[in-house]
Amino acid sequence: MKLKKFCFAVLTVLIANISLAQEGVPIYSDYLTDNYYLIHPSMAGVANCAKVRLTARQQWFGVDDAPSLQTLSINGRMGDSPVALGGIMFNDANGYHSTVGGYASFAYHLMFSRNEIDLNMLSFGISAGFLQYKLDESEFLAPGEFDAIIAGIEQSATNFNVDVGLSYHYVDFYAHFTAKNILENDGINWNRNNDFEFRNLRTFLLSTGYTISQYGSDWSYEPSLMYMYRDATEESSIDVNMKVYREMDFGKVWGGLSYRRSLDGAEFVDGSGVSSQKLQYITPFIGVDYNNFVFAYTYSYQANTVNFNTGGFHQLTLGYNFNCRREKYECNCPAVN
């Protein structure tokens, strides 16, 4: 019984991480730590400050070669023009498999407001980048062993892909749509029999939210949703989020909770019957804006009966805002002001 559950969990984790690693920057909950640009190219330069963000994510402490992810991003406006540029570099490692890559982004922000007080803005963005996939087969075989499908070296392949998206901000409301990996992938044929060759890596993201605050209050509340759909596997999931802000003399303190649930289940043998479960993540997060610096911590817990490890996933975010302009808009819009 325990062996069946363990095998199911390992298979699920391996398949999920293979597909995630090939899609570019994995889509976790780090966008909630003032980092929407990681998943939506149209958010490049949307804020009144240029932003640098560094993240480090570690999963399953105590497990050798556990998944880890590091990202470095920068984005900002070109002076007072509606044009913005950005860039992302990342390293995603999982055991013998790893992906490194980089994206360059272009965004254009179109204002519909009659003045600079009311926020009414439509943004367009595109990111293009190269991804290098690696598989280290050097330790797959013992000395003297031979296998026709194992080369015993570090395999690598490089692909080019494009993300496109748009964002709309209207006073305290926002919505984002992004299509990731819109080009056909060349395929990564690690086992040379096409079993794990993914050509269609298109993923569609839809985010929306609203910030609520009473006049004169230091507190504000931001409920939001994100829907994700993977075209090739027809899998989908939804994030339900709540974020709370508190204005301070030195800046801002904020935190919240995110709940991600897959809308597709997986079946496994449980004793004499068949059970099913859907992937669930519970992610609390907390952060502080201190002058122009940003510090955040995120913890994700997989709330499933069958999983690889009971430990959580830890992530740290460090940020710096520069070239800041005055806050133009009279709105509760943390991503913009």
C-alpha angles and dihedrals in degrees: 000000000000090000092054092050091047093050091048092050093048092049092048093048094047095050093045093050094045091055094041093049092053096050096069121245105018114241109239129145096278091106086077091065093076090282108113090137089073090071104019117053090193088068092069108120095357093127128076088245133055109244138214117189129184120187133183122189126187126185131198104006109216094032115110115242091003118177116280134175134195125185134182119190137173130182139162148144123279098242112292093331124112089243121102134182133200145170139202131196122184145173119203116185129181117169110295092351126078140166128202124182151144138219134199117205137202122192135179123200118206116197122210095175120115088220140005094265101070114059114223110147137155117198131194124197141179130187126192126185152149125250124197117200121199134189118187108211095167093105098039094095132045117236109288096016122123132200123173094218096046115077094188093224137091108281118205140178134178129216136183122217144165136222123198131186150149136219133199125200121187114174103293096353128085139176132184134191124187134176110202127200095007093171125079112262118234088230132244106240099187096161095036096232099088094246092125102030110129115188100160108061096156113147125181123208128192120183130178136168147156132216118221126196138152118239111271094008123131090213127082133174129211120193113186144168134209124193120196127192127183111208101204098049096028089229121149139183139180133217119210110195140182122188127184127199130197120192114225136183091254097041130286141323118206142167143156151157132266127195119195121190129178114229090211123070134209124220127220137172111264110183108298094346142053121255131187136203138184124222112261130183126186111196125183116186138182134188146166134214107211110184102301096342128094126202123180140168125200128189122190123194122191105224100199132121091228116045141137098247136003092222122102133241115253126204133179125198126197121185144175129197120206141165087039121183126199118283103264105184133070097222144102093251110136094177091058108030 
